[in-house]
Each structure stands twice: as C-alpha cells, then as structure tokens.
Amino acid sequence: MGAQLSTPTMNWASILPALRERLLPQEQPLTLTQLALLGAVVGALAGLAISGLHWLIDAARLLLAAAQGRVEGEWGDGWRIFLTTAGGGLLLGLCYQAVKPRHRHGGFVHIIERLTYHQGAFPSRNAWLQMLGTALATATHQAVGREGAAAHMGAYAGSWMGTRLGVPTASLRTLVGCGAAAGISASFNTPLAGVIFIMEVIVAEYTVVGLAPGIIAAVSANAVAHLWLQSHPALIANASTLASLGELPYLVLMGILLGLVARWYLDVAAEATARMRSWPVWLSMTAVGLLTALGAVSVTELVDNGFGVINAALAAELSLSTAASLAGLMLLCSALAIAAGLPGGVIMPCMLSGACLGLVLGVVGAELSGGPVSDPGVYALLGLGAMVAAVLQAPLTALVMVVELSSRTQILMPAMLVVVTAVLAARSGRSTASVFALVLRNRGLDYRNDPVSQSLRRISVMAAMSRRFVRAEPRLGLAQARALLAEHPDWIIVAPEGAPRFALAAADLLRACNALEQPGETEREGTEDEAREEPTVDLVKIPGERRRLASVHLRASLQEAWDTLREQEVEALVVERPTHKSQITVYGVLTREAVDGAYRT
C-alpha cells in the first residue's frame, strides 16, 4: 500500500489565544479604535437580541388571541382583558417563584448592580429569563416596558464578548455600556438619547472613550433591528414649537406639577419595594397583575401600554378624561410593578404617563387662556420629556429624546425649561436619587456615584497590583530563604496552618537572613551536629510587618478592592482567579498604598 498523505490541520486552540493576547493585552485598557470596532459588533448582537424580543412579544400576543378565539388587537368583552392581565401576573409570579432569587434580577437595576459590584460580568440565566419574562409581561399588558430587557440583553452581549476576549475591567465597562445603549436606541429609534441615557444614568460618567463606541453600537443596533423587523415600532411626534413666549410661565407651572407627580411616583415605588420585600414573589406579582387588570377593564387603553397609545397622546387624539385616568393608573401600576420585581422597564410607562399628563395640561391651559396657544401635542411631548427626566434624574437624556422625536430644534428651548423645572421639583422630596438608585438601596446595596468611586471603578486591580511575589512555608532554611530572595520579590505570601495568611515584605526576610549569617559576640555552644545544623527562618516570628490578607478577584476594580480592604479589615489583598478545575491561581498582591497611589496617578 502506498503511503497516505495527511493534510496538516491548523491548531486554532493555540492560534486564537495568541491572537487575542497580541490584539487585546490584558494589562492595558483597549484603544479607542479597538473599542469602536468591538462596539459595532456588540451593537449588531444587541440588534439581533432586540429583534428576537419583538418576535417573542408578537408571538405571545398571537397565541393569547388564538387561545381566546379573537383577532389580535381586538378585545371585545372586558372579561378577556381581565383574565389575560391577571393571569399573566399569576403566571409570571409562579415562574419567578420557581427560580433562585439571584436569577430573578434584571433590567436597568441589574445592569447598574453588575457594573458596580461584579466587574461587569453578567450571568446568562438572568438575561434569558429577563427576555422571556418581559415578552410575557408585555404580551399580557403589565405596566412595564420592553426597553429594560432590551438594555439587559445588549449589556449581556457586551459583557459576553468582553469576557471571552479577556479585556480589562475598564474596557469591559465600556462594552457593557455600548450594549445597553444599543438596546435603548433600538427600542425607541432614538440612537443619541440611548447613548446619553447610559452615560448619564447607568455608567454615570461622560467620556470620549465611552461616547464614541456607544454611538457606533447604537447605530449598528438600529440598522440590524430595522433590517430584521418588518415594521419597527416607532414614536411619532408632530409637535413644532410654542405659539407664544407668553406660555413660558405656564410651562414653569407645568414642570413643577410633573416634578411633584414624579416625586410621588418615586415615593410609592420606594415604599412598596420595602413592604413587598418580605412577600413571596408569586403573591406580589399576582397582586400587581390583578390591580393592573382591574384598571385595564375600566380604561381599556391601558392594555396598549406601548407605542400606539403614546402616539395617540402626542397626536392629541385622547380625550381629557381618558388621558388623565390612563396616566394615573399607569403611574400607580408601574410603581407597584417595580416593587414586585416584574420583568421589564420603567421608561415606557414614564413616557406614556408624561405624554398623557402633558396633553391634559395643554388642553386645560388652552381653556384657561382663551387666546391662541400651542397645539396640545406640543404639551404632550414636553410632558413626556419632563416625566422621563424627573423619574430617571436624566435631564440631558430627556432633552435629546424630545429633539429626536420631534426632529425640530425649535422645541429645545421650551423643553429645557420644563425638564429642568420638573427635575428640580422632583428633587425636593426625601431623596434626590433616580428610581434605579432607590431600588438598589432598598435591596441593601449602597450605590455610590461620587467622583472618587467613579475613578476607582475605572481602574482594574491588575493595573495596581504587584506581580513580584513568592509563596513560602512558615519555616525556611537559610538556603531556601536566600533562593526566594534571589527572585527579587516584593512580598512573601505565607499561609500558616490554623492561622490567617499574611504578606511579609521581602526586605524583612532579607534582614532576618543577614542577622543569621553574622556571628554573635560569643560562639554558640552545643554538640558538633548542632553546630553543623543549618539555621532556620521562622516567617511567623522574625521581626517585620505582617499584613493580613483577603482575596479579591482578578477582574475586580479598585473600588471593589477598597471596599474589601475596609470590610475585611485587612492591610493587603491577594489578587486571584479560580480555574475550571477548582484551583485558584494567584496573580499579585495589592496593598492600601498601591490603591491610593493608582488613584492619585
């Protein structure tokens, strides 16, 4: 038989890690060009996820309509509305009761939590559960929006890609922000507002490194969503501008009123969250679903808690009584939905209630003035922006959203007046935080957004830790100690049996070795064997400063490292990462001085 020729195969297992290490070094954050390219990919993934979310919602609505023997969008008797909405709350409650508590969190609050406390790493179960839960909640007309799941899936896409590529913490935060911005942008067809919202509320910092990749991700997501969705839902605002500058005082009053309403909304959400914390999940979600069902029977427009009813308010096609009752019910049900932990977002309910309240104030203002005033649709658009700004504490996001929806810059001046007034009025209450920060605090998480915390969150422990360390047994021979010192370490990590591990400065070990090698004033007496015995160094007893150690993950930020130093009351940290074989690899030692020096630098 002739010899068989073998075709050489390419070893991808060795090529891909080498390529990743060359293009994406872990020691340094990514360049702006690298982030922009990755942002485009993350945006495309987010656009696909959002398209899938819309398909799920449409499929769920069609299935519900077929099960009830009706055409989707036509309800008929009120009992169908009641059963659908109440049953949806019960089904959501039973599903969420069956999963572990750590997998129930999702949406914007979850994004902030993962960025603040978990180095931007997102569990996959939370993301998929949020997507499926939001599809069911939206299809059964709960008082939530779909944008929470869209932002969550986008953030998960950014985290998934960044984790697979092994990017440092600072760059991973940027990719997570890109994904979340892409989700918001594709949800409302407002690319710039989505990017500004993420920088203003979620990431809470404005940087070119975050803005440029976020914009590219938003454009990429919008393009993919329009490509895959036959009819991409959109908000349509035909408002132009004010008819007279004499309306400005009334706009100030309007902003104050909407800000106070937003303040009430935040107080209800915070109080209900604290009270429902001890309730079983199935009970809280069922109760909210039942209350929403009762409201939907009386005001059927509540079942269309999406783009259709907002567009009707912006076009001034709702009656005064319908708009007022719809706004009140939506605010109450949405606040309780937040407290119960229903999957979904709060931006859509805020937009709906704000547009309805703005329409009401516009009609009332026209009746009171008796003269020529602006179209009520202008007031509806201004009310939409004011409510979003006051609830989210995001005035710049609201202003950009108003301009993008109207496509007219003339609306900017009155919008600035109403939005800022509403934000100031909302901040006059007990708390000045956004709805997301309130929920985090009620869950026992201390969300800080001061400049020091922001700076520390941007720096990875890898950038500040010392890689010059060795591990040693508590007792060493003099030759062993000299061999360790020959590696020029900064720290000696020691783990005594039955005692906490500590880090000993290499300089202290060097002094101890020098002291043993210097002859004393009198020769040591003893047997010949004892005289030939090698001196030993006890690392537990030699003079020196021993720093107690705690552990911190390799992907942690300096903010998390600093929190660990304070909470564990230790002087230094061991930077480590578990492997898939349940082994722990140590990468460095991080001291308090190193954290302080990295921050100052």
WOPE-V332667 format. One record per pair of residues at least 4 apart in sequence whose C-alpha atoms are under 7 Angstrom apart, sorted by the first residue. I is the first residue (numbers start at 0). GAP is how many residues later the second one is. Records with the same first field share a line. If there is no record, write none. Layout:
I->GAP, GAP
This chain:
10->4
11->4
13->4
14->4
15->4
16->4
17->4
18->4
19->4, 145
20->4
23->6, 143
25->140, 141, 142
26->435, 436
27->140
28->139, 141, 142
29->4, 5, 141
30->4
31->4, 177
32->4
33->4
34->4, 178
35->4, 176, 177, 180
36->4
37->4
38->4, 136, 139, 174, 175, 177, 178
39->4, 176, 177, 180
40->4
41->4, 115, 116, 137, 175
42->4, 136, 139, 174, 175, 177, 178
43->4, 176, 177, 180
44->4, 112
45->4, 107, 108, 111, 133, 136, 137, 175
46->4, 139, 174, 175, 177, 178
47->4, 176, 177
48->4, 104
49->4, 100, 133, 175
50->4, 174, 177, 178
51->4
52->4, 78, 82
53->4
54->4
55->4, 79
56->4, 78, 79, 81, 82
57->4
58->4
59->4, 76, 79
60->4, 11, 78
61->4, 10
62->4
63->4
64->4, 5, 6, 7
65->4
69->4
74->5, 6
77->4, 219
78->4
79->4
80->4, 212, 215, 216
81->4, 211, 212, 215
82->4
83->4, 56
84->4, 55, 56, 57, 204, 207, 208
85->4, 200, 203, 204, 207
86->4
87->4, 49, 52, 201
88->4, 196, 197, 199, 200
89->4, 192, 195, 196, 199
90->4
91->4, 41, 193
92->4, 188, 189, 190, 192, 193
93->4, 188
94->4
95->8, 185
96->184, 185
98->4
99->4
102->22, 23
103->22
104->5, 21
105->4, 20, 21, 24, 46, 237
106->4, 41, 42, 44, 45, 237, 238
107->4, 40, 44
108->4, 327, 331
109->4
110->4, 41
111->4, 90
112->4
113->4, 5, 6, 7, 8
114->4, 5, 58
116->443
118->50, 436, 437, 438
119->39, 52, 53, 56
120->38
121->34, 37
122->4
123->4
124->4
125->4
126->4, 25, 26, 29
127->4
128->4
129->4, 19, 213
130->4, 18
131->4
132->4, 210
133->4, 12, 15, 209, 210
134->4
135->4
136->4, 5, 206
137->4, 6, 7, 8
140->162, 163, 164
141->147, 150
142->162, 187, 190, 191, 194, 206
143->190, 200, 201, 202, 204, 205
144->199, 200, 201, 202, 203, 204
145->4, 198, 199
146->4, 36, 37, 40, 197, 198
147->4, 196, 197
148->4, 195
149->4, 33, 34, 37
150->4, 28, 29, 30, 32, 33
151->4, 28
152->4
153->4, 25, 26, 28, 29
154->4, 21, 22, 24, 25
155->4, 20
156->4, 22
157->4, 17, 18, 20, 21
158->4, 13, 16, 17
159->4
160->4
161->4, 5, 10, 13
162->4
166->4, 5
167->4, 292, 387
168->4, 291, 386, 387, 388
169->4, 288, 289, 290
170->4
171->4
172->4
173->4, 36
174->4
175->4
176->4, 21, 26, 37
177->4, 35, 36, 39
178->4, 38
179->4, 18
180->4, 13, 14, 17, 33, 37
181->4, 12, 35, 36, 39
182->4
183->4, 10
184->4, 5, 6, 9, 33, 37
185->35, 36, 39
187->46, 47
188->33, 45
189->4, 211, 214
190->4, 27, 28
191->4, 23
192->4, 204, 207, 208
193->4
194->4, 19, 20
195->4, 201
196->4, 197, 200
197->4, 5
198->4, 5, 6, 7
199->4, 5, 194
200->193
206->4
207->4
208->4
209->4
210->4
211->4
212->4
213->4
214->4
215->4
216->4
217->4
218->4
219->4
220->4
221->4
222->4
223->4
224->4
225->6
232->74
233->73
234->72, 76, 170
235->75, 169
236->77, 168, 169
237->168
238->138, 139, 167
239->138, 168, 170, 171
240->137, 169, 170
241->132
242->130, 131
243->129
246->4
247->4
248->4
249->4
250->4, 167
251->4, 165, 166, 169
252->4
253->4, 164
254->4, 131, 163, 164, 166, 167
255->4, 165, 166, 169
256->4
257->4, 128, 129, 164
258->4, 131, 163, 164, 166, 167
259->4, 165, 166
260->4
261->4, 125, 128, 129, 164
262->4, 163, 166
263->4
264->4, 66, 70
265->4, 125, 169
266->4
267->4, 67
268->4, 66, 67, 69, 70
269->4, 168, 169
270->4
271->4, 64, 67
272->4, 66, 67, 169
273->168
275->8, 63, 64
278->4, 5
279->4
280->4
281->4
282->4
283->4, 56
284->4, 55, 57
285->4
286->4
287->4, 45, 48, 49
288->4
289->4
290->4
291->4, 41
292->4
293->4
294->4, 34
295->4, 6, 7
298->27
300->8
301->24
303->4, 5
304->4
305->4, 42
306->4
307->4
308->4
309->4, 42, 45
310->4
311->4, 5, 6
312->4, 5, 42, 43, 46, 67
313->41, 63, 66, 67
314->62
315->43, 60, 61
317->4, 5
318->4
319->4, 40
320->4
321->4
322->4, 33, 34, 37
323->4, 32, 33, 36
324->4
325->4
326->4, 26, 29, 30
327->4
328->4
329->4, 19, 23
330->4, 22
331->4
332->4
333->4, 15
334->4
335->4
336->4, 5
337->4
345->4
346->4, 41
347->4
348->4
349->4, 37, 38
350->4, 33, 36, 37
351->4, 32
352->4
353->4, 29, 30, 32, 33
354->4, 25, 26, 28, 29
355->4, 24
356->4, 26
357->4, 21, 22, 24, 25, 26
358->4, 17, 18, 20, 21
359->4
360->4
361->4, 14, 17
362->4, 13
363->4
364->4
365->4, 7
373->4
375->4
376->4
377->4
378->4
379->4
380->4, 21
381->4, 33, 36
382->4
383->4
384->4, 13, 14, 17, 34
385->4, 32, 33, 36
386->4
387->4, 10
388->4, 5, 6, 9, 30, 34
389->32, 33, 36
390->43, 44
391->42, 43
392->30, 40, 41
393->4
394->4, 24, 25
395->4
396->4
397->4
398->4, 13, 16, 17
399->4
400->4
401->4
402->4, 5, 6, 8, 9
410->4
411->4
412->4
413->4
414->4
415->4
416->4
417->4
418->4
419->4
420->4
421->4
422->4
423->4
426->4, 5
432->4, 5
433->4
434->4
435->4
436->4, 10
437->4
438->4
439->4, 5, 7
440->4, 5, 6
447->5
448->4, 5
449->4
450->4
451->4
452->4, 106
453->4
454->4
455->101, 102, 103, 143
456->100, 101, 102
457->99
458->4, 98, 99
459->95, 96, 97, 98
460->4, 93, 95, 96, 97
461->92
463->126, 130, 131, 134
464->123, 124, 125, 129
465->122, 123, 124
466->120, 121, 122
467->21, 22, 23
468->20, 21, 22, 23, 119
469->19, 21, 22, 23
470->21, 22, 23
471->20, 21, 22
472->21
473->20, 22, 64, 65, 66
474->61, 62, 63, 64
475->4, 5, 60, 61, 62
476->4, 57, 58, 59, 60
477->4, 35, 56, 57, 58, 59
478->4
479->4
480->4
481->4
484->4
488->17
489->15, 16
490->12, 13, 14, 15
491->11, 12, 13, 14
492->9, 10, 11
493->7, 8, 9
494->5, 6, 7
495->4, 5
499->48
500->47, 48
501->44, 45, 46, 47
502->43, 44, 45, 46
503->41, 42, 43
504->4
505->4
506->4
507->4, 35, 36
508->4
509->4
510->4
511->4, 30
512->4
513->4
525->4, 5
526->4
527->4
528->4
537->4
546->24, 25
547->22, 23, 24
548->21, 22, 23, 24, 25
549->20, 22, 23, 24
550->22, 23, 24, 25
551->4, 9, 21, 22, 23, 24
552->22, 23, 24
553->21, 22, 23
555->4, 5
556->4
557->4, 37
558->4
559->4
560->4
561->4
562->4
563->4
564->4, 5, 6, 7
570->20, 21
571->17, 18, 19, 20
572->16, 17, 18
573->12, 14, 15, 16
574->11, 12, 13, 14, 15
575->8, 9, 10, 11
576->7, 8, 9
577->4, 5, 6, 7
578->4, 5
589->4
590->4
591->4
592->4
593->4
594->4
595->4
596->4
